Amino acid sequence: MKRRDPVAAAQLPMDDKDYYDDTEIDENFKALQVPALFSSRRRSSRRSVRSASSEDVRYTNIKTLFKDFCNRTSSHGVPFLGSPSFFGWRVWMAVCFCAATLFLCQTYWTLSDYFQYRTIIEMQLRFEAAPFPAATVCNLNAFKYSELIQYEDIKEGFDHWEKVINAKEMNEMLREDERILSAADQRWKRSSSPADDNEIKGAVYQPIFVRCSCLNVEQCVPNRNPLEVNASVCMCFEDVTRGLIWPCYPTSEWSVKKCHDCSVISNTCPEPTHNNVSGKTQPCLCQSISHHCMVHPKDEIRWWNPNNYTIFPVTDPPVTVTETEQAFGLLDLKDKGAITTQTKENLIFLVAALPRETRRNLSYTLSEFVLRCSFNSKDCNMERDFKLHIDPEFGNCYTFNFNDSVELKNSRAGPMYGLRLLLDVHQDDYMPTTEAAGVRIVVHEQDQEPFPDTFGYSAPTGFVSSFGLKTKVLHRMDAPYGSCSDTFRPERYIYDEHYSPEGCHRNCFQLKVLDQCGCGDPRFPLPSDEKRYCSAKSVADRQCLSKLISASGGYHHLQLECDCQQPCTENVFETAYSAAAWPSVNFKIGVDCPAVGNIFNDSAACTEYYRVNTAYIEIYYEQLNFETLKETAGYTMVNLFSDFGGNIGLWIGFSVITICEIIELIFEIGYYLLYIKPVRYHKKVKRRNQKEALSLPQLLHRHIYENRPSLRDEANRINHVEEDGYG
């Protein structure tokens, strides 16, 4: 028979005692000194002392684990759930539930605030000279008119524009005539007879046929245009002495009557109330609107032909519209400004069909455009400091300080130490569609594509235009606080220079046009030489491009889904504009006059030429400092943990130690479910199998032993008695 220490045997669970002989346990129990065994336990706290037998007490079931946790946790309020209190555990359960709910709500709001990834702007003023930006200058007149008209297609575009403008002016003249005739018609109606009006005394009238346009039977106007569509035939009063044709009425309103008392001088008479057969009468032409008549001429009534053109019948010959005129899109426009703008766009399409070298030769060279240049009170190197940039709308533009490997800085602030340019626009060779004389200026970063049509400033001729600069350096945050990137570049990017959001959106629009129309918009570069620009004379190309622009909101307000990002670091230049007359009366142009013609000996003519054709440009820093605007996280992880700690302490009284206690509870529950409970189950099965194998005397002996108080229960009883005695 196996022997075991009685103390160890007493500390074993009931299941383990089955492995030993009952008689042996009884003998050992008698020899055990119980007071000596529990004397040391009495000197320790019940919550801190762990014995081998305490494992059975704590791991009896899940409820026991939670009750034990409530008794020993450092959390506020939770211990009241496992011990008697004045309000009872149900009240404390409700209080803890409400506090936990409010804590979860506050935590949700805190997390929502954090995941919004808000940013704040930190501004810092740096007192040092900022790097001078690049400056691109263009002539508002993109191409030389004398060179353009040598190309038949381009000349046809100008001719069509001139034809539409002339027709527009003719229509305005007709409207003015209509206004005058309408006023005269009112004067006619107010008078009893044309001869009675003081303004028309001495007039001689005769009937005349005209082709006219009528708002109603009382308001008809003669047509000057022989090709006018939907015209009617009217009979008018023609003042032979003054050459006036007024008023006019449709032929259906006229009738032949017998009149009397007709004026021998004016050939007019009042409309008769009835046909008077008695007395002297004569045939006359009358109308019932103003009730005035004219003596019927003996000869045939003639047609009005003021411009010596052939009068067509009422049905006019058809007016044909060519495909080119339809593609140009000028026929439906009424406003002169809209007609000119559309013609400029047509010109961009026509010039885009020419080779690049030809387009460059059509515009102005650097020596023709830039007459003087200085920076920081020093002369510019024209060949080294300027770079050609061909723009579809402004022709040859020139960029100063384009090389990003060279950093230019001002020694002092003010216009004397910035960039100073004298530019000649050559107004004598301007296109008729160029509405203003001057230059276009863009201030941008060195490695950035200039977009003068969007970001430029216009400066007139005859003035010194000063542009004072202030620099702001922006530092944006990338994901998750933003979507910036300094290395991002979309696929098939059409611009050679550094990436910019404006270039990205134009690139997106151009690729969309190429995919849907099969041709590119000539306002933007093509991604490859295999692609072509849309034709200016193709109705299909122009309509496809127009529909796409309308559907997408235009290339300046794209509504397409374009993957474009802001740069993380960007220089923004704010500009303040001022101007003064140039040149002054006493300023001597001097030796510059021979460069602009044979006016060297005529100082007045030289000054006038510079006033009409040149613009003086000054670009400078107003102050030698700049601002840095840096995005920073508005709600950091430190703020999140700080607010979370405040919330958890306020609502449920937790700390980091309490969280560790909860983690320990989770491990204990897992230990109980995954280890203790399965082991007990297997032991229970094992005892059942052993009982089935015992004889009847052994079963009786086992029953007596199991019903006898165990050593563990006796020890616990003694321990409680002694502690109560000390208490």
C-alpha positions in Angstrom: 0.0 0.0 0.0 1.3 3.5 -1.0 2.2 5.8 1.9 1.7 9.5 1.8 2.2 12.4 4.1 -0.9 13.1 6.1 -0.8 16.8 5.7 -0.4 16.5 1.9 -3.2 14.0 1.9 -5.5 16.4 3.8 -4.8 19.1 1.3 -5.8 17.0 -1.7 -9.2 17.3 -3.2 -11.7 14.6 -2.4 -11.2 12.9 -5.7 -7.5 12.4 -5.1 -8.1 10.7 -1.7 -9.8 7.8 -3.4 -6.4 6.6 -4.5 -5.4 5.8 -0.9 -6.6 3.3 1.6 -9.3 4.6 3.9 -7.8 3.0 6.9 -4.5 4.6 6.3 -6.1 8.0 6.1 -8.0 7.5 9.3 -4.7 6.7 11.1 -3.0 9.7 9.7 -5.9 11.9 10.6 -5.6 10.9 14.2 -2.0 11.7 14.3 -2.4 15.1 12.6 -2.2 18.1 14.9 -4.9 20.4 13.5 -4.2 23.5 15.7 -0.6 23.4 14.6 -1.6 23.2 11.0 -3.9 26.2 11.0 -2.0 28.4 13.5 0.0 30.0 10.6 -3.1 30.6 8.5 -4.7 32.6 11.3 -2.0 35.1 11.1 -2.6 35.9 7.4 -5.4 37.6 5.6 -8.0 35.5 3.9 -7.8 37.5 0.6 -4.0 37.3 0.3 -3.2 33.8 1.4 -3.4 31.1 -1.2 -3.3 27.4 -0.3 -3.5 24.4 -2.4 -7.1 23.8 -1.2 -8.1 27.4 -2.2 -8.0 26.4 -5.8 -11.0 24.2 -5.3 -12.9 27.0 -3.6 -12.2 29.6 -6.3 -12.7 27.3 -9.3 -16.0 25.8 -8.1 -17.9 27.5 -10.9 -18.0 30.8 -13.0 -20.1 32.5 -10.4 -17.5 31.8 -7.7 -14.8 33.4 -10.0 -16.8 36.6 -10.5 -17.7 36.8 -6.8 -14.0 36.4 -5.9 -13.1 39.1 -8.5 -15.7 41.5 -7.0 -14.2 41.0 -3.5 -10.6 41.8 -4.6 -10.8 44.2 -7.5 -9.6 47.9 -7.3 -12.5 49.2 -9.5 -15.0 51.5 -7.9 -18.5 50.2 -7.3 -17.8 46.6 -8.5 -17.0 45.2 -5.0 -20.6 46.2 -3.9 -21.9 43.6 -6.4 -20.3 40.7 -4.5 -20.8 41.7 -0.9 -23.8 42.9 1.2 -24.6 46.6 1.1 -27.3 49.1 2.2 -28.8 49.5 -1.3 -28.2 45.9 -2.4 -26.5 44.5 -5.3 -29.3 45.2 -7.8 -29.1 48.9 -7.3 -25.3 48.8 -7.7 -25.7 46.7 -10.8 -28.0 49.4 -12.3 -25.5 52.1 -11.3 -22.6 50.3 -12.8 -24.6 49.6 -16.0 -25.5 53.2 -16.5 -22.0 54.4 -15.8 -20.6 51.8 -18.3 -23.2 52.9 -20.9 -22.2 56.6 -20.5 -18.5 55.6 -20.7 -19.1 53.7 -24.0 -21.0 56.7 -25.5 -18.2 59.1 -24.4 -15.6 56.7 -25.8 -17.5 56.5 -29.1 -17.5 60.3 -29.4 -13.8 60.4 -28.5 -12.9 57.8 -31.1 -15.1 59.5 -33.8 -13.3 62.8 -33.1 -9.9 61.0 -33.5 -10.7 59.3 -36.7 -11.9 62.5 -38.4 -8.2 63.3 -38.6 -8.6 67.0 -38.1 -5.7 69.3 -38.8 -4.7 72.7 -37.6 -2.5 75.3 -39.2 0.7 76.5 -37.5 2.0 79.8 -38.9 5.6 80.9 -38.5 7.1 84.1 -39.9 10.7 83.6 -41.1 12.8 86.7 -41.5 15.1 85.8 -44.3 15.2 86.3 -48.1 12.9 83.8 -49.9 14.1 82.3 -53.2 12.9 84.3 -56.1 10.2 82.6 -58.1 10.0 82.0 -61.9 8.2 84.5 -64.0 6.6 83.8 -67.3 5.7 86.7 -69.6 3.5 86.5 -72.8 2.1 88.9 -75.3 -1.7 89.2 -75.3 -1.5 89.0 -79.1 -0.4 85.4 -79.6 0.7 85.6 -83.3 1.7 88.1 -85.9 -1.3 88.9 -88.1 0.9 89.5 -91.1 2.3 85.9 -90.8 -1.1 84.3 -90.1 -3.0 85.4 -93.1 -0.4 83.7 -95.4 -2.1 80.4 -94.4 -5.4 79.9 -96.3 -7.3 78.1 -93.6 -6.4 80.7 -91.0 -7.3 83.5 -93.4 -10.7 81.8 -94.0 -11.3 81.9 -90.3 -10.7 85.6 -90.1 -12.9 86.2 -93.2 -15.7 84.3 -91.6 -15.4 86.3 -88.4 -15.4 89.5 -90.3 -18.5 88.4 -92.3 -20.4 87.6 -89.1 -19.3 90.8 -87.4 -20.4 92.9 -90.5 -23.8 91.1 -90.5 -24.1 91.9 -86.8 -23.4 95.6 -87.4 -26.0 95.6 -90.2 -28.6 94.1 -87.9 -27.9 96.8 -85.4 -28.4 99.4 -88.1 -31.7 97.8 -89.0 -32.8 97.9 -85.4 -31.9 101.6 -85.2 -33.9 102.2 -88.4 -36.8 100.3 -86.9 -36.6 102.5 -83.8 -36.6 105.7 -85.9 -39.4 104.6 -88.2 -41.5 103.5 -85.2 -41.1 106.9 -83.7 -42.0 108.6 -87.0 -45.0 106.3 -87.3 -46.3 107.6 -84.0 -45.9 111.2 -85.1 -47.8 110.3 -88.3 -50.7 108.9 -86.3 -50.9 112.0 -84.1 -51.2 114.3 -87.1 -54.4 114.7 -89.1 -52.5 114.8 -92.3 -48.8 114.4 -93.1 -48.8 117.9 -94.5 -50.1 119.3 -91.2 -47.0 118.2 -89.2 -44.5 121.0 -88.9 -41.6 118.6 -89.1 -42.7 117.3 -92.5 -43.8 120.5 -94.2 -42.6 120.6 -97.8 -42.5 116.8 -98.1 -43.7 115.2 -101.3 -44.9 111.6 -100.9 -45.3 108.8 -103.3 -46.1 105.0 -102.8 -43.3 102.5 -103.0 -43.1 98.7 -102.6 -40.5 97.3 -100.1 -39.7 94.0 -98.7 -40.3 94.3 -95.0 -40.5 92.6 -91.6 -43.5 93.2 -89.5 -44.1 92.8 -85.8 -47.8 93.5 -86.6 -49.7 95.3 -89.2 -48.9 98.7 -87.6 -45.1 98.1 -87.2 -43.3 97.1 -90.4 -39.7 97.9 -91.2 -38.0 97.8 -94.7 -35.3 95.2 -95.1 -31.9 96.3 -96.1 -30.7 92.7 -96.6 -32.0 91.2 -99.8 -31.4 87.7 -98.4 -33.6 88.2 -95.4 -35.7 85.1 -94.7 -39.5 85.2 -94.1 -39.9 88.8 -95.4 -43.2 90.3 -96.5 -44.2 92.9 -99.1 -45.3 96.3 -97.9 -46.3 99.7 -99.4 -44.7 102.7 -97.8 -44.9 106.5 -97.8 -41.7 107.6 -99.5 -40.6 111.2 -98.8 -39.1 112.1 -102.2 -37.4 115.3 -100.9 -35.8 113.7 -97.8 -35.4 110.1 -98.9 -37.3 108.8 -95.9 -39.4 105.6 -96.1 -42.1 105.8 -93.4 -44.5 104.5 -92.4 -45.0 101.0 -94.0 -48.0 98.7 -94.0 -48.6 95.3 -95.5 -50.1 95.4 -99.0 -53.2 93.7 -97.7 -54.0 96.8 -95.7 -54.1 99.1 -98.8 -57.0 99.8 -101.1 -57.9 102.1 -104.0 -60.5 104.8 -103.3 -61.8 108.0 -104.7 -60.5 110.9 -102.8 -61.0 114.7 -102.9 -59.3 117.6 -101.3 -55.9 116.0 -102.0 -52.8 118.2 -101.5 -51.1 119.2 -104.7 -47.8 119.7 -102.9 -47.6 116.6 -100.7 -49.8 114.3 -102.9 -51.6 113.2 -99.7 -55.2 113.4 -98.6 -57.4 112.2 -95.8 -59.2 108.9 -96.1 -62.7 109.4 -97.4 -65.5 108.3 -95.2 -67.6 107.1 -98.2 -67.2 107.2 -102.0 -68.2 110.7 -103.1 -69.2 110.6 -106.7 -70.0 114.3 -106.8 -67.4 116.9 -107.2 -63.8 116.6 -108.3 -62.2 113.3 -107.2 -59.1 111.4 -108.1 -57.9 107.8 -107.4 -55.8 107.3 -104.3 -54.2 104.6 -102.2 -55.5 104.4 -98.7 -55.0 102.3 -95.6 -57.3 102.1 -92.5 -54.5 102.2 -89.9 -53.5 105.8 -89.9 -56.3 106.9 -92.2 -54.0 108.7 -94.7 -53.9 108.3 -98.4 -51.6 109.0 -101.3 -52.4 110.0 -104.8 -52.2 107.0 -107.1 -49.3 107.5 -109.5 -50.0 107.4 -113.2 -46.9 105.1 -113.7 -46.3 101.7 -112.2 -45.4 101.8 -108.5 -41.7 101.1 -108.2 -39.7 98.9 -105.8 -37.4 100.4 -103.2 -33.7 99.6 -104.0 -31.5 101.7 -101.7 -28.3 99.7 -102.2 -28.8 99.0 -105.9 -29.5 95.3 -105.4 -32.0 93.2 -107.2 -35.3 92.8 -105.4 -36.2 89.1 -105.2 -39.7 87.8 -105.0 -41.3 87.2 -101.7 -39.8 83.7 -101.7 -36.1 84.2 -101.2 -33.4 82.0 -102.6 -32.1 79.5 -100.0 -29.1 80.4 -97.9 -26.6 77.5 -97.7 -24.4 77.0 -94.6 -21.1 75.1 -95.2 -19.7 72.5 -92.9 -16.8 74.9 -92.1 -19.2 77.7 -91.0 -21.2 75.2 -88.9 -18.0 73.9 -87.3 -16.8 77.5 -86.5 -20.0 78.0 -84.5 -20.5 81.7 -85.1 -23.8 81.8 -86.9 -25.9 81.3 -83.7 -24.1 83.9 -81.7 -25.4 87.4 -81.2 -23.0 89.2 -78.9 -19.8 90.6 -80.4 -17.8 89.5 -77.4 -19.0 85.9 -77.8 -18.3 86.0 -81.5 -14.7 87.2 -80.9 -14.1 84.6 -78.2 -15.3 81.8 -80.4 -13.1 83.0 -83.2 -10.1 83.0 -80.8 -10.9 79.4 -80.0 -11.2 78.6 -83.7 -7.8 80.2 -84.2 -6.3 77.9 -81.6 -7.7 74.9 -83.5 -6.4 76.1 -86.8 -2.9 76.9 -85.5 -2.7 73.6 -83.7 -2.8 71.8 -87.1 0.5 73.4 -88.0 3.9 71.9 -87.1 5.5 73.1 -83.8 8.3 74.9 -85.6 5.9 76.8 -87.7 3.8 77.8 -84.7 7.0 79.1 -83.0 7.9 81.2 -86.0 4.4 82.8 -86.1 4.9 84.4 -82.7 7.5 86.8 -81.4 11.1 86.0 -80.7 12.8 86.9 -77.4 14.7 89.8 -78.9 11.5 91.2 -80.4 9.5 90.9 -77.2 12.0 91.7 -74.4 13.8 95.0 -74.9 15.3 95.4 -71.4 15.9 93.1 -68.5 17.6 93.5 -65.1 17.5 91.6 -61.8 18.8 92.8 -58.5 20.2 95.9 -60.2 22.2 93.7 -62.6 21.8 92.9 -66.3 20.1 89.7 -67.3 21.8 87.1 -69.5 19.1 86.9 -72.2 20.2 83.5 -73.5 20.8 81.8 -70.1 18.0 83.3 -68.0 15.1 82.8 -70.3 13.4 79.7 -71.6 10.8 79.5 -74.4 7.3 78.2 -73.5 4.8 77.8 -76.3 1.2 78.3 -75.1 -1.8 77.5 -77.3 -3.6 80.7 -76.4 -0.7 83.2 -76.0 1.9 81.9 -78.4 5.6 82.3 -77.5 6.0 83.0 -73.8 9.4 83.3 -72.0 10.1 82.1 -68.5 12.7 83.9 -66.3 14.6 81.9 -63.6 13.4 78.5 -65.0 16.4 76.5 -63.8 15.7 75.0 -60.4 19.3 74.2 -59.8 20.1 77.9 -59.6 18.6 79.8 -56.6 18.2 83.6 -57.1 17.6 85.8 -54.0 17.1 89.5 -53.6 19.6 91.5 -51.6 16.9 94.0 -50.7 13.2 94.5 -50.9 11.5 96.9 -53.3 11.1 97.3 -57.1 14.6 98.5 -57.7 16.0 95.1 -56.6 13.5 92.7 -58.3 13.0 91.7 -61.9 12.4 94.6 -64.3 11.3 94.0 -67.9 10.6 96.3 -70.8 8.3 94.4 -73.2 7.3 95.4 -76.8 3.9 94.1 -77.9 4.1 95.4 -81.5 0.5 96.6 -81.8 0.9 97.4 -85.5 0.8 93.6 -86.2 -2.0 92.7 -83.8 -4.7 90.3 -84.9 -8.2 92.0 -85.3 -9.6 89.5 -82.7 -7.2 90.7 -80.0 -9.3 93.0 -77.9 -6.7 94.4 -75.5 -3.0 95.5 -75.8 -0.6 94.4 -73.1 1.2 91.4 -71.6 0.3 88.4 -69.5 2.4 87.5 -66.4 2.5 84.3 -64.4 4.5 84.0 -61.1 5.2 80.4 -60.3 7.7 77.9 -58.9 10.7 77.1 -61.0 9.9 73.5 -61.8 6.2 74.2 -62.4 4.2 74.4 -65.6 2.9 78.0 -66.1 -0.8 78.3 -67.0 -1.2 81.9 -68.2 -4.8 81.4 -69.2 -5.8 80.5 -65.6 -3.3 82.0 -63.1 -1.9 84.9 -65.1 -2.2 88.7 -64.6 -2.6 91.2 -67.4 -0.6 94.4 -67.6 -1.4 97.2 -70.1 0.9 99.1 -72.4 1.8 102.7 -71.5 2.2 101.8 -67.8 4.7 100.6 -65.3 3.0 97.6 -63.7 4.4 96.7 -60.4 3.7 93.3 -58.8 4.7 93.1 -55.1 5.1 89.5 -53.9 4.6 87.8 -50.6 5.5 84.1 -50.3 3.7 81.5 -48.3 5.2 78.0 -47.9 2.6 75.4 -47.3 3.4 72.0 -45.6 0.5 69.6 -45.9 0.1 66.3 -44.1 -0.2 63.0 -46.0 -2.5 60.1 -45.2 -4.5 59.6 -43.1 -4.8 63.4 -42.5 -4.7 64.3 -46.1 -4.0 63.1 -49.6 -0.8 65.0 -50.6 2.3 63.6 -52.2 5.5 65.1 -53.5 6.3 62.1 -55.7 2.8 61.5 -57.3 2.6 61.7 -61.1 -0.4 60.3 -63.0 0.1 57.9 -65.9 0.5 59.3 -69.4 1.1 62.8 -68.0 1.0 65.3 -70.8 3.2 68.0 -69.3 7.0 67.8 -69.2 7.4 69.9 -66.0 6.8 69.1 -62.4 3.4 67.7 -61.4 0.8 70.2 -60.3 -2.9 69.7 -59.5 -4.0 72.0 -62.4 -1.9 70.0 -64.8 -3.3 66.8 -63.4 -6.9 67.9 -64.0 -6.1 69.0 -67.6 -4.3 65.8 -68.2 -7.4 63.9 -67.0 -9.7 65.9 -69.3 -7.4 65.4 -72.3 -7.2 61.7 -71.9 -11.0 61.6 -71.6 -11.3 63.5 -74.8 -8.9 61.2 -76.6 -10.9 58.1 -75.4 -14.3 59.4 -76.4 -13.7 61.6 -79.4 -10.6 60.0 -81.0 -8.8 63.4 -81.0 -7.3 65.8 -78.5 -8.2 69.3 -77.4 -5.6 71.7 -79.0 -5.5 73.8 -75.8 -3.5 71.0 -74.1 -0.5 68.9 -75.2 -0.9 65.4 -76.6 0.5 62.4 -74.7 2.3 61.0 -77.8 2.9 62.0 -81.4 0.6 59.2 -82.6 -2.4 61.2 -81.4 -4.0 64.1 -83.3 -5.8 67.3 -82.4 -9.5 67.8 -83.2 -10.0 69.5 -86.6 -11.3 73.1 -86.6 -13.5 72.3 -89.7 -14.9 69.0 -88.6 -18.4 69.3 -87.2 -18.2 65.8 -85.6 -14.9 66.6 -83.7 -16.2 70.0 -82.5 -19.6 68.7 -81.4 -18.0 65.8 -79.6 -15.6 68.1 -77.8 -18.4 70.6 -77.0 -20.6 67.9 -75.5 -17.8 66.5 -73.4 -17.0 70.0 -72.0 -20.6 70.6 -71.2 -21.0 67.2 -69.5 -17.9 67.5 -67.4 -18.4 71.1 -66.4 -15.5 72.5 -68.4 -11.8 71.8 -68.0 -11.5 74.5 -65.3 -14.3 72.9 -63.3 -14.0 69.2 -64.0 -16.6 66.9 -62.6 -14.7 63.8 -63.8 -13.3 61.3 -61.4 -9.6 62.2 -61.6 -7.0 60.9 -59.2 -5.2 64.1 -58.5 -3.4 65.0 -55.3 -2.0 68.2 -53.7 1.7 68.5 -53.2 2.9 68.2 -49.6 5.1 71.2 -50.0 4.1 74.1 -52.1 5.1 77.8 -52.5 2.2 80.2 -52.9 2.8 83.7 -54.2 0.4 86.5 -53.3 0.5 89.5 -55.6 -0.3 93.2 -55.0 -0.7 95.2 -58.2 0.0 98.9 -58.7 0.6 101.0 -61.9 2.0 104.3 -63.1 2.1 106.0 -66.5 5.0 105.1 -68.7 7.1 106.8 -70.0 7.0 110.2 -68.3 7.2 113.4 -70.3 10.8 114.2 -69.4 12.1 110.7 -69.6 14.5 110.3 -72.5 14.2 107.1 -74.4 17.6 107.8 -76.0 19.3 105.1 -78.0 16.4 102.7 -77.8 14.5 104.5 -80.5 16.4 103.1 -83.5 15.3 99.7 -82.4 11.7 100.5 -83.0 11.9 102.3 -86.4 13.2 105.4 -88.1 12.1 107.8 -85.3 15.5 108.5 -83.8 15.3 112.2 -84.5 11.7 112.6 -83.4 11.6 112.3 -79.6 7.8 112.9 -79.5 7.1 110.1 -81.9 9.5 107.8 -80.0 7.8 108.5 -76.7 4.4 107.9 -78.3 5.6 104.6 -79.7 6.7 103.4 -76.3 3.4 104.6 -74.8 1.4 102.6 -77.3 3.6 99.5 -77.7 5.6 98.9 -74.6 4.8 97.8 -71.0 7.3 98.1 -68.1 7.0 95.2 -65.6 8.4 95.1 -62.1 8.3 91.9 -60.0 9.7 92.2 -56.5 9.4 91.2 -52.9 7.6 93.7 -50.7 9.5 92.4 -47.6 12.4 90.0 -47.1 10.4 87.5 -45.1 7.9 84.8 -45.8 5.3 82.8 -43.9 5.3 79.0 -43.4 2.0 77.4 -42.9 2.3 73.9 -41.6 -0.5 71.4 -41.1 -0.3 69.5 -37.8 -2.6 66.9 -36.3 -5.5 68.5 -34.5 -6.2 65.4 -32.3 -3.2 63.2 -31.7 -2.8 59.8 -30.1 -1.7 61.5 -26.9 -5.0 63.5 -26.8 -6.9 60.3 -27.4 -5.3 58.4 -24.5 -5.6 61.4 -22.2 -9.4 61.7 -23.0 -9.9 58.0 -22.8 -8.2 57.8 -19.3 -10.3 60.7 -18.1 -13.5 59.0 -19.4 -12.8 55.6 -17.9 -11.8 57.2 -14.5 -14.8 59.5 -14.4 -17.5 57.0 -15.4 -16.4 53.5 -14.1 -13.4 54.3 -11.9 -10.9 52.1 -13.9 -7.2 52.5 -14.1 -4.4 50.5 -15.8 -4.2 48.2 -12.8 -7.9 47.6 -13.0 -7.5 46.6 -16.6 -4.8 44.2 -15.6 -7.2 42.7 -13.1 -9.8 42.2 -15.7 -7.2 40.5 -18.0 -6.4 38.2 -15.1 -10.1 37.4 -14.7 -10.3 36.5 -18.3 -7.3 34.2 -18.0 -8.9 32.6 -14.9 -12.1 32.0 -16.7 -10.3 30.5 -19.6 -8.2 28.3 -17.3 -11.4 27.1 -15.6 -13.2 26.3 -18.8 -10.3 24.8 -20.7 -8.5 22.9 -17.9 -10.2 22.6 -14.5 -13.6 21.7 -15.7 -12.4 19.0 -18.2 -10.1 17.5 -15.5 -12.9 17.2 -13.0 -15.1 15.7 -15.6 -12.6 13.0 -16.4 -12.0 12.2 -12.7 -15.7 12.0 -12.2 -16.0 9.5 -15.0 -13.0 7.6 -13.5 -14.7 7.3 -10.0 -17.9 6.1 -11.6 -16.0 3.4 -13.3 -14.2 2.4 -10.1 -17.4 2.3 -8.2 -18.9 -0.1 -10.7 -15.9 -2.4 -10.1 -16.1 -2.5 -6.2 -17.8 -5.2 -4.1 -20.8 -4.6 -1.8 -18.6 -4.3 1.4 -16.3 -1.9 -0.3 -19.2 0.3 -1.5 -20.6 0.4 2.1 -17.2 1.4 3.4 -16.8 4.0 0.7 -20.3 5.5 1.4 -19.4 5.8 5.1 -16.2 7.5 4.3 -17.7 10.0 1.9 -20.4 11.0 4.4 -17.8 11.6 7.1 -16.6 15.3 7.5 -13.4 15.7 5.6 -10.1 17.0 6.9 -10.4 20.0 4.7 -13.9 20.9 6.0 -12.7 20.4 9.6 -9.8 22.7 9.1 -11.9 25.4 7.5 -14.4 25.2 10.4 -11.6 25.5 13.0 -10.1 28.4 11.1 -13.4 30.3 11.0 -13.9 29.7 14.7 -10.5 31.1 15.6 -10.8 34.1 13.4 -14.2 35.0 14.9 -12.7 34.7 18.3 -9.9 37.1 17.4 -12.4 39.5 15.9 
